[in-house]
Amino acid sequence: MSTHGTVITTVGAVLLAALPAYLVAGVMAGIIRLPNWLQSMTAVSVYILAGMPSIILGIIGFLLFCNALRFGWSMLSAMLTLLLLLYPTLVTAFSQMLRPFNERFGKAAESFGVGPLEFLFRLAPAYQKDKIVDVLILGWATSLGDTAAVMLTCGALTSFPESIMDSVRLINYHIFLLAMEVPGGMPEARSLSLLLIIFLLFLFIVPRVAHRYFSED
């Protein structure tokens, strides 16, 4: 497996998905006002992707990014496929964060002449940066845990990637191959799965403990 490729691909996917998801969350939370038909289409796009099985997203990624756009089996294809997977998760999490903030401060900010984009990109992050970090961590954990969406787009090479156009074997796909394809690979697959679970718990617990510790000081 490629540890570096796993980190680059999953973190890159979260960063690529974060901005469009945050903008759409601003629409869903009522901060950015769009025509009713466009707002409905935006909501429908979130619901459709949220209800789509990840293996279908993997097939779409293979057909669109690997074949049609000729990115091949690469980290870029996997990133863009994970973007489709992460988009509804990030939109939902961001909108749940922004909606009460908008209900509390939205009218006051508007009365002071604060526009929706300034409210969305200056005020909200200033007061909710910890929650934004939590959402990004959730997105990273989701991308690390999903295999079906990337197994058709990332490839299977274990060498160190030199660019995002290189094929890599992500850790979740490596675990799948050990469990299903490699004779006698199940013990190693169990060990790697346990390490991945511990790492995901670390991702969620440590930032909260650190935040509580520093906020008490």
N, C-alpha and C positions, 0 to 999 in steps of 0.2 A: 504494500500500500504506500501511498505518498502522503505523509503527514503535512508537508508544506503545501502540496496541492489541495489537500482537504481544507486547510485553514484559508488559503487564498480564495478558493472557490466559494466556500460558504460565507466568509466575511464579505467578499465582493458581491455576492448575491444580495445580502442584507443591505449593503450600502446602495446598490442599484435600485432596490425596491423601496427604500425608505422614503425618498423624496416624493415620487408619485403617490405612494400610499398616504403620506402625510397630507398632501394636497387634497386628495380625495376624502380623507378623514375630515379635513376642514369643511368640505362640502356637506358631508354626512352630519357633522355637528352643528351646521347652520351658520358657520362663520363666513364662508364664501357662498354667496347667493347666486344660483344659476336659474335659467328658465326651467319651468317645471318638467318639460319633456327631457331636457338634458340631465337634470338631477335624477329623474327616474331611470334613465339609461345608465347613469353612473352607478346607482344602487343595484341595478340588475346585473351589471358586469361583475360586481363584487359577489353577489349571490350565486351566479353561475360558476365562477371560479371556485368559490368556497365549497360547492356541492360536487365538484368534479373529482373523481378518483385520481390519485397521484400517478397511477400507471398511464392513464389517459393523457395527463400532462406530459409524461415522459415520451409518449408516442408523438404528441404534438411538437415537443421540443426536437425530437429526432427528425421528423418530417420538415419542420420549418427551419430550425437553426443548423442542423447537421447537413441536410440535403438541399433545401431550397436556397438558403443563404450561403451554403458551402463553407460553413465553419468546421465541419467534420466533427469527429469525436474529440472534444477539447474542453478545457476549463471554461471557455467563453460560452459554449453551447450549454454546459451544465449550469453556469451562472444564470443565463437567461431563462432556462427552464425552471430553476429554483425561484426566479423572480415571479413567475406565474403562480408558483405554489405559495410563496410568502405574501403576495399582494393582498389577498382577502384577510389573512391573519393580521397583518400589520394595520390594514385599514380599520378593522374591527377594534383592535387594541388602541390605536391612536384616537379613534372617534369616541371610545368610552372614556378616554383621558380628557379629551378636549370638550366634550359636551357639557359636563358640570362646570368646567372653567368658563366656558362661554356664557352659560346661564347666570353665573355669578358676576362676571366682570364685563361681559360683552356690551351691554347697553351703556355702562359707565364709560368704557373705552370709546364707544361710538360718539358719545356726547362730547368727548374731548378731541374729536376729530381724528381718532386713530382708525386707519383703514384696515380692511380685513387681512391683507397680506402682512402688514406691520403687526397686527394683533397675533397672527398665526406664527410668524417667524421671529418676532422679537419678544413680545410679552409672554406668550405661552411657554416658550423654551426657558425664559429667564426664571419662571416660577415653578416649572415642572420638569426640570432637566433630569431629576432622578427617575421620574416615571418614564421619560423618553428613553433613558438608558435601559430600564427594565423591559420596555417593548423591543428594543434592538436585541437584547439578550434572548428574549423569547423567540424572535425571528432566527437568531443564530442556532438556538437549540432545535428549532423546527427543521432547519436545513441540515443539521448534523444527523437528525434522527430519521430522515426520509430517504429510502433507498430507491423506490420505484421511479421517482421523478428524475433520477440522475443516472441510473444504470444503463439507459439507452443513449445517453448523450456524453458522458464523461470519458468513456473508453476504459481501458484496463491496464495501462502501462504503470509500472511501479518506479520508474526512474524519476530523477529530480526534474521538475518542469522548468524550462527556460523562458517560456512566454505563455500567455493565456490561450494561445492556439495549440498548445501541447495537450496530448491525452494524458490523463492521470487516473489512478484507481483510488477513489475516495474511501475513507475508513468504513463507512456504512456498507458500501458495495463489497469491500474486501471481506467484511464479516459474513455477508450473504454468500459469497463464493466459498469461503471456508466451510460454512455450514452445509451448503447444498451441492457443491461440485468437487471439493477436495476430499479424497478418502482419508479418514482419520483427522479431519480438520475441525471437528466439533469442539474438542476441548479448548483449542486456541480461540475459536469463535466465541465460546462462553467467556473466556478471560477478557477478550477485547470488548465484548458487550458490557461486562461488569465495569471495566475501566471507563467506557463511554458513559455509562450511567453515573458513575462517581464524578466524572468531569462535568456532566450536565447539572448534577446537584451542586457542585462547586460553583458553577456559573450563576445559579440562582441564589445560593445562600450567602456567599462571601460579599457581594455588593451590598446586601441588606445589612449584614453585620457591620461592615465598614461604615455605612451611612449612619447607623444607629450609634456607633462608637463616636464618630466625629461630631454628630449633632449634639450629643451629650456634653462634649467638650466646649 
